[in-house]
Amino acid sequence: MKYVPLLKPCAIAVAMATTLFQLAAQADEIDFGLDVEQLLQDQSEKLFGVEKPIEASAPPTVGPYRTASQTPYDQVLAAPGLKVEYLTRQAANATDMMAFYPAQNPTHLVTCVEGGRQFLVDGGAPNVYDAGDKLNPSVQRIDLNTGAVKTILRGMTACDGITTTAWGTILATEETSSGGAYEIFNPLGVTEQTLIDRASGTVTDPANIAKRTALPTMAWEGLAVLPNGVVIAGDELRPGTGGADRDGGAIFKFVPAMPRLVSGPVANLSESPLAAGSVYAMQVSCVNNNQQYGQGCEIGNAAWVAVSAATARGDANAAGATGYYRPEDLHEDPMYQDEANPEAVRFCWTNTGNEDGSNYAEVLCGVDRAPLTASNTQRTVVVNRFVEGDTDFNSFDNLEFQPQTGNVYVIEDHDNGDIFACLPDGKDRDIKTDGCVKMLSVKDSSAEPTGFLFSADGRTAYVSIQHSDDTHMPKVDGYGTDDVLKITGFKVKKQGW
């Protein structure tokens, strides 16, 4: 047995005091938040399906950056292990939100082009559509195999929000104060049609394209269209627009007069549930089942107040609907399930805020327990914050749920914009994301990422590099262009891994 000398009591006391002092010193140096951030990066492959995130955004560039000789990797700084390809370099300038078509086994992306209404060719009366005139491209389709681009519809103003409906049509909307919604039947067969008049919705192919005046007039972007025809969407309006103490954009719900109760495609546009219905704006209360609402009540229990579709924005403000700081993209959470209430849906949206004003943006989510119900006395929705921005992660614009994992990808709305991946909320006490990491950064300081979306298996993503300076790029069809990238290499495991 080895001899171990005994310490005298005074020596033991000194040793203990020294150890406690060292532990206290170490405790003072602990930054638990940094430790969590490091853990997220170290566990990136397990949590996000990517080898490791990027730590810093792409450095800024000066002057026209985009050229015809660049590789896809010249457009973005991507997390290690991700492969970046061009789907096309000929999407129309300001290509924004995108949707797969058809919804199952898609062959194309159908895209919104956020350019203003303008005449590219105006051979007759000035600014009046005549045969032979050509207006700006607004809705396009991009072949997922070849990258070939075809224009479906021209003449909208700032086409932004777009989605494929469960009944096989495309709903494309405008992001402007007078923004309308247009439903397109047979989007793979319709080519080179024109919106002759925005106010009336007159089009060159009324059998396949219809303005849906039953939906709210507002600055559209994100929208969730449920299989029964319910539409939930936000009005991209900044608080204070038009005067001091003016509310920001409301969240609206359209409830169809004849909800769609069958599955499968419609035979024509007259069968669409979007043809007629009622519009409501969300009003959040700070207390349960009580008409206590207003500034400071952005989260809580919400009801729906009736508004007119044509004057939805003003009606929402007058009726006390809750206003947010530029609600932009909005999606239904495809993985949300409430076993006790199968009809319940969860929808999440971005509020962009203003990073220069230290309002760093947020993602909010609402759970609507009764989507077909809209009442100012029944508070069927619960709204809470899910992601909060910071000095590096801000100006949220788009978001996308990654299939299979439940992770949410959040896209910034500024030059050299970044894309972050955020975990779902786990079993911890809070009700927010369990953490976010940076996955991609745009290299061109004149451009930003937008329209990010995943394939159904969650392994492939597409993103538009929007607003690039095209000084060194040729025009296509008399119009500037954007790059749409295809990104592969995402590893996918089911939620809860």
C-alpha positions in Angstrom: 0.0 0.0 0.0 1.4 3.3 -1.0 2.0 5.8 1.8 0.0 9.0 1.4 1.0 11.8 3.8 -1.9 13.4 5.7 -2.4 17.1 5.5 -2.7 19.1 8.6 -6.1 20.8 9.1 -4.7 24.2 8.2 -3.3 22.9 5.0 -6.6 21.3 4.1 -8.3 24.7 4.7 -5.8 26.4 2.5 -6.2 23.9 -0.3 -10.0 24.1 -0.2 -9.9 27.9 -0.2 -7.6 27.8 -3.2 -9.9 25.4 -5.1 -13.0 27.4 -4.4 -11.2 30.6 -5.5 -10.2 28.9 -8.8 -13.8 27.6 -9.4 -15.2 31.1 -8.7 -12.7 32.6 -11.2 -13.7 30.1 -13.8 -17.4 30.7 -13.2 -16.8 34.4 -13.8 -15.3 33.5 -17.2 -18.2 31.2 -18.3 -20.4 32.6 -21.1 -23.2 30.1 -21.4 -24.6 31.7 -24.5 -21.3 31.3 -26.4 -21.1 27.7 -25.2 -24.5 27.0 -26.7 -23.6 28.7 -30.0 -20.4 26.6 -30.1 -22.4 23.5 -29.4 -24.8 24.2 -32.2 -21.9 24.5 -34.6 -20.2 21.4 -33.3 -23.4 19.4 -33.7 -24.3 20.9 -37.0 -24.3 17.7 -39.0 -26.6 16.0 -36.5 -28.9 19.0 -35.9 -29.0 20.5 -39.4 -27.7 17.9 -41.8 -24.8 20.1 -42.9 -21.1 19.4 -42.0 -20.7 22.8 -40.3 -22.2 26.2 -40.7 -20.3 29.3 -41.9 -19.1 31.7 -39.2 -18.9 35.0 -41.1 -20.9 36.5 -43.9 -19.4 37.0 -47.3 -17.3 40.2 -47.5 -18.8 43.2 -49.3 -18.1 43.9 -52.9 -17.9 47.3 -54.8 -19.4 48.1 -58.1 -21.0 45.7 -60.6 -20.1 42.2 -59.5 -22.1 39.7 -61.6 -20.5 38.6 -64.8 -21.3 35.9 -67.5 -18.1 33.9 -66.7 -18.7 33.4 -63.0 -19.3 30.0 -61.4 -22.2 29.3 -59.0 -19.8 29.5 -56.1 -19.0 33.1 -57.1 -22.6 34.0 -56.1 -22.8 32.5 -52.6 -20.6 31.4 -49.7 -22.2 28.1 -48.7 -21.7 25.8 -45.7 -19.1 23.1 -46.3 -20.5 20.0 -48.0 -23.2 21.9 -49.9 -23.0 21.8 -53.7 -24.1 24.9 -55.6 -25.3 24.8 -59.2 -27.0 27.2 -61.6 -30.5 26.2 -62.4 -30.7 29.2 -64.7 -29.1 32.6 -65.2 -32.0 33.8 -67.3 -34.8 34.3 -64.8 -36.2 37.7 -65.1 -34.7 40.4 -63.0 -36.2 40.6 -59.4 -37.3 37.0 -59.4 -38.7 36.6 -56.0 -41.0 33.9 -54.4 -41.2 30.5 -56.1 -43.5 27.5 -56.0 -43.1 23.9 -57.3 -45.5 22.7 -60.0 -47.2 20.4 -59.9 -47.2 20.0 -56.2 -46.4 16.2 -56.4 -43.4 15.2 -58.5 -42.8 18.7 -59.8 -41.3 19.5 -63.2 -41.1 23.2 -62.9 -40.7 26.2 -60.6 -43.3 28.8 -61.1 -41.9 32.2 -60.0 -43.0 35.7 -59.2 -41.1 38.6 -60.7 -41.1 41.7 -58.5 -40.6 44.3 -61.2 -43.0 47.2 -61.7 -45.5 47.4 -64.5 -43.9 48.8 -67.6 -44.1 48.6 -71.4 -41.1 47.0 -73.0 -42.6 47.4 -76.4 -45.3 50.0 -76.9 -46.3 50.3 -80.5 -49.7 51.8 -80.2 -51.3 54.4 -77.9 -48.7 55.2 -75.2 -49.2 53.1 -72.0 -52.3 51.5 -73.4 -52.1 47.8 -74.2 -52.5 47.0 -77.9 -51.8 43.9 -79.9 -48.1 43.6 -80.3 -47.2 45.4 -77.1 -45.0 43.7 -74.6 -45.1 44.3 -70.8 -42.8 43.3 -68.0 -42.6 39.6 -67.2 -44.5 38.8 -63.9 -45.0 35.1 -63.6 -42.6 32.6 -65.2 -41.9 28.9 -65.1 -38.5 27.3 -65.0 -37.9 23.7 -66.1 -36.2 21.9 -63.2 -34.3 19.6 -65.7 -33.2 22.1 -68.3 -33.4 25.5 -66.6 -35.4 26.8 -69.6 -37.5 29.9 -68.7 -40.9 30.7 -70.2 -43.1 33.7 -69.3 -46.7 32.9 -68.3 -48.1 36.3 -67.5 -47.0 39.9 -68.0 -48.1 43.3 -66.7 -48.5 42.8 -62.9 -46.9 45.2 -60.5 -44.4 43.6 -58.1 -45.5 40.0 -58.3 -44.2 38.5 -55.0 -46.3 36.0 -53.1 -47.0 32.8 -55.0 -48.2 29.2 -54.2 -49.5 26.1 -55.8 -53.0 25.3 -54.6 -54.2 21.8 -53.6 -56.6 21.9 -56.6 -53.8 22.4 -59.1 -53.8 26.1 -59.8 -51.2 28.8 -59.1 -52.1 31.8 -57.0 -49.8 34.8 -57.7 -50.1 38.1 -55.9 -48.7 41.7 -56.0 -46.7 43.4 -53.3 -48.0 47.0 -53.6 -50.7 48.9 -51.7 -53.2 48.1 -54.5 -52.0 44.6 -54.8 -54.3 42.0 -56.3 -54.4 38.2 -56.4 -54.5 36.2 -59.7 -55.3 32.6 -60.1 -53.8 30.7 -63.0 -55.3 27.5 -64.4 -53.0 25.1 -66.4 -49.7 27.1 -65.7 -47.7 24.7 -67.7 -49.8 25.3 -70.8 -50.4 29.1 -70.5 -47.7 31.2 -72.1 -47.2 34.8 -72.9 -50.5 36.2 -71.6 -50.9 39.8 -70.4 -52.8 41.5 -67.6 -54.3 44.3 -69.7 -55.7 46.3 -66.8 -54.8 45.8 -63.2 -57.9 47.5 -61.7 -60.4 45.5 -63.6 -58.3 42.3 -63.8 -58.9 42.1 -67.6 -56.5 39.6 -69.1 -55.8 38.2 -72.6 -56.8 34.7 -71.5 -59.8 34.9 -69.1 -60.4 31.2 -69.4 -57.1 30.4 -67.6 -56.4 33.5 -65.6 -58.7 35.3 -63.2 -58.2 38.2 -60.7 -59.6 37.0 -57.4 -61.3 40.2 -56.1 -62.8 38.3 -53.2 -59.3 38.2 -51.7 -58.0 41.3 -49.9 -56.4 44.2 -51.7 -53.0 44.8 -50.0 -49.2 44.4 -50.4 -49.0 40.6 -50.6 -46.0 38.4 -50.0 -46.2 35.2 -48.0 -49.4 33.2 -48.1 -50.7 29.9 -46.9 -53.6 28.3 -49.0 -55.2 25.4 -47.2 -56.8 22.5 -49.1 -60.3 23.8 -48.2 -59.6 27.2 -49.8 -58.8 29.2 -46.6 -56.1 31.7 -47.3 -53.9 33.3 -44.6 -51.6 36.1 -45.6 -49.9 39.3 -44.3 -49.9 42.9 -45.6 -46.4 44.2 -46.0 -46.9 47.6 -44.4 -44.5 49.5 -42.2 -45.9 51.1 -39.0 -46.1 54.9 -39.3 -46.7 54.8 -43.0 -48.9 57.8 -44.0 -48.6 59.5 -40.6 -47.5 59.1 -37.0 -49.0 56.3 -34.9 -50.3 54.4 -37.9 -50.5 50.6 -37.5 -48.4 48.3 -39.5 -49.5 45.4 -41.6 -52.3 43.1 -40.5 -52.6 39.3 -40.9 -55.7 38.5 -43.0 -57.8 35.4 -43.5 -60.0 34.6 -46.4 -62.8 32.1 -45.8 -64.4 30.7 -49.0 -68.1 30.8 -49.4 -67.9 27.2 -50.7 -65.0 25.4 -49.0 -63.4 22.7 -51.1 -64.3 19.4 -49.5 -62.9 17.0 -52.2 -59.3 16.4 -53.3 -57.9 16.5 -56.8 -57.6 19.2 -59.5 -60.5 21.5 -60.6 -61.8 21.2 -64.2 -61.8 25.0 -64.6 -61.4 28.2 -62.7 -65.1 28.4 -61.8 -64.7 25.5 -59.5 -62.0 27.2 -57.4 -63.0 28.1 -53.8 -61.2 31.4 -54.3 -64.0 32.8 -56.4 -66.1 34.0 -53.5 -65.8 34.4 -49.8 -65.3 36.7 -46.8 -62.2 38.5 -45.5 -61.1 39.0 -41.9 -58.2 40.6 -40.1 -56.5 39.1 -37.0 -57.0 41.0 -33.7 -54.8 39.8 -30.8 -55.9 40.3 -27.3 -53.7 40.5 -24.2 -56.3 38.7 -22.1 -58.4 35.6 -22.6 -61.8 36.0 -24.2 -61.9 39.7 -23.9 -61.9 42.7 -26.2 -58.6 44.1 -24.9 -56.4 44.8 -27.8 -54.1 47.5 -29.2 -50.4 48.5 -29.0 -48.5 46.0 -26.9 -50.8 43.1 -27.7 -48.9 41.6 -30.6 -48.9 38.2 -29.1 -51.6 36.3 -27.3 -55.2 35.1 -28.0 -56.5 36.3 -31.4 -59.9 36.6 -33.0 -60.8 37.6 -36.6 -62.6 40.9 -37.4 -64.6 41.3 -40.6 -63.2 43.6 -43.3 -64.1 44.3 -46.9 -61.8 42.8 -49.5 -61.4 46.0 -51.5 -60.6 48.2 -48.5 -59.0 45.5 -46.3 -56.0 47.6 -45.1 -58.1 50.7 -44.0 -60.8 48.5 -42.5 -58.3 46.5 -40.5 -56.9 49.6 -39.0 -60.3 51.0 -38.1 -61.5 47.7 -36.6 -58.5 47.4 -34.3 -56.7 44.6 -36.1 -53.1 44.0 -34.8 -50.4 45.7 -36.9 -46.9 44.3 -37.4 -43.7 45.7 -38.8 -43.8 44.6 -42.5 -45.2 41.0 -42.4 -43.5 39.4 -45.3 -43.2 35.7 -46.0 -45.8 33.3 -44.4 -46.1 29.5 -44.6 -48.1 26.8 -43.0 -46.0 24.4 -40.8 -46.4 21.1 -42.7 -45.3 19.1 -39.6 -47.7 20.6 -37.1 -50.2 18.1 -35.7 -52.7 18.4 -32.9 -54.1 14.9 -32.2 -57.0 16.4 -30.2 -57.9 18.8 -33.1 -56.8 17.5 -36.5 -58.2 20.7 -38.2 -55.8 23.0 -36.3 -53.0 24.6 -38.4 -49.8 26.4 -37.5 -48.7 29.3 -39.7 -45.5 31.3 -39.2 -44.4 34.6 -40.7 -41.6 37.1 -40.7 -41.8 40.7 -39.5 -38.8 42.4 -41.2 -38.4 45.3 -38.8 -35.6 47.8 -39.4 -32.0 46.9 -38.4 -30.9 50.5 -38.7 -33.4 51.3 -36.0 -32.2 48.3 -33.9 -35.5 46.5 -34.6 -33.8 43.3 -35.7 -36.9 41.4 -37.0 -38.8 38.3 -35.7 -40.6 35.2 -36.8 -44.1 34.8 -35.2 -46.3 31.7 -35.3 -50.0 31.4 -34.8 -52.0 28.2 -34.2 -55.5 28.5 -35.6 -57.7 25.8 -34.0 -60.6 26.4 -36.4 -59.5 27.7 -39.8 -63.0 27.9 -41.3 -64.2 29.9 -38.3 -63.8 33.7 -38.2 -65.4 35.6 -35.4 -64.6 38.7 -33.4 -65.8 36.9 -30.2 -64.2 33.5 -30.6 -60.5 33.7 -30.1 -59.4 30.7 -32.1 -55.8 31.6 -32.6 -52.8 31.8 -30.2 -49.8 33.9 -31.5 -46.3 33.8 -30.0 -42.8 34.7 -31.1 -40.6 31.9 -32.4 -37.3 33.6 -33.6 -35.9 36.9 -32.5 -33.2 38.7 -34.5 -29.9 40.3 -33.4 -27.1 42.4 -34.8 -25.9 39.7 -37.1 -29.2 38.0 -37.9 -31.9 40.5 -38.9 -34.2 42.0 -41.5 -36.1 38.7 -41.9 -37.8 38.3 -45.2 -38.5 34.8 -46.4 -38.8 31.6 -44.5 -39.1 27.9 -45.4 -39.9 24.8 -43.4 -37.5 22.0 -44.3 -39.5 18.8 -44.9 -38.8 15.8 -42.6 -36.8 17.8 -40.0 -39.0 20.7 -38.9 -36.1 23.1 -39.2 -37.0 26.6 -40.4 -34.7 28.5 -42.8 -34.9 32.2 -42.4 -33.7 34.6 -45.2 -32.4 38.1 -44.6 -33.6 41.1 -46.7 -30.5 43.1 -47.3 -27.3 43.3 -49.3 -25.0 40.3 -48.8 -28.0 38.7 -47.1 -27.6 35.5 -45.2 -29.7 32.4 -44.8 -29.9 30.9 -41.3 -31.3 27.5 -40.3 -33.3 27.4 -37.0 -34.2 24.3 -35.0 -37.8 23.7 -33.9 -38.7 24.1 -30.3 -37.8 21.1 -28.3 -38.9 19.9 -24.9 -37.3 22.7 -22.9 -39.4 25.3 -21.1 -39.4 28.1 -23.7 -41.6 28.1 -26.8 -38.9 29.4 -29.2 -36.4 27.9 -31.6 -33.7 25.9 -29.9 -31.0 27.8 -31.9 -30.0 29.1 -35.3 -26.8 28.8 -37.4 -25.7 30.6 -40.6 -25.8 28.4 -43.7 -25.3 30.7 -46.7 -24.3 34.2 -47.6 -24.7 36.2 -50.8 -21.4 37.5 -52.2 -22.7 40.3 -54.4 -23.4 43.4 -52.3 -26.0 44.6 -54.8 -28.0 41.4 -54.4 -30.0 39.5 -51.7 -31.3 36.0 -51.4 -35.0 35.3 -51.8 -37.6 32.7 -52.7 -35.7 29.9 -50.8 -37.6 26.6 -50.9 -36.9 22.9 -50.4 -37.8 19.9 -52.5 -40.2 17.4 -50.8 -37.4 15.2 -49.5 -35.6 18.2 -47.9 -32.3 17.4 -49.6 -32.4 20.1 -52.4 -33.0 23.8 -52.1 -33.5 26.6 -54.7 -32.9 30.3 -54.2 -33.0 33.4 -56.3 -30.1 35.9 -56.1 -32.2 39.0 -56.5 -31.5 42.7 -57.5 -28.0 42.1 -58.8 -26.3 44.9 -60.7 -26.5 43.6 -64.3 -24.2 46.1 -66.0 -22.0 43.3 -67.3 -24.8 40.9 -68.1 -26.8 40.6 -71.4 -30.6 41.2 -71.3 -33.0 38.4 -72.1 -36.3 39.3 -73.8 -35.4 43.0 -73.4 -35.2 42.6 -69.6 -32.5 42.1 -67.0 -31.9 38.7 -65.4 -31.3 37.0 -62.1 -29.6 33.8 -61.1 -31.6 30.9 -59.6 -29.3 28.5 -57.8 -29.8 24.8 -57.0 -28.2 23.7 -53.7 -27.8 20.0 -52.8 -26.0 18.1 -50.1 -28.4 18.5 -47.2 -28.6 15.4 -45.1 -32.0 14.7 -43.7 -33.2 12.9 -40.6 -36.6 13.0 -39.0 -37.6 15.5 -36.4 -36.4 14.6 -32.9 -33.0 13.1 -33.8 
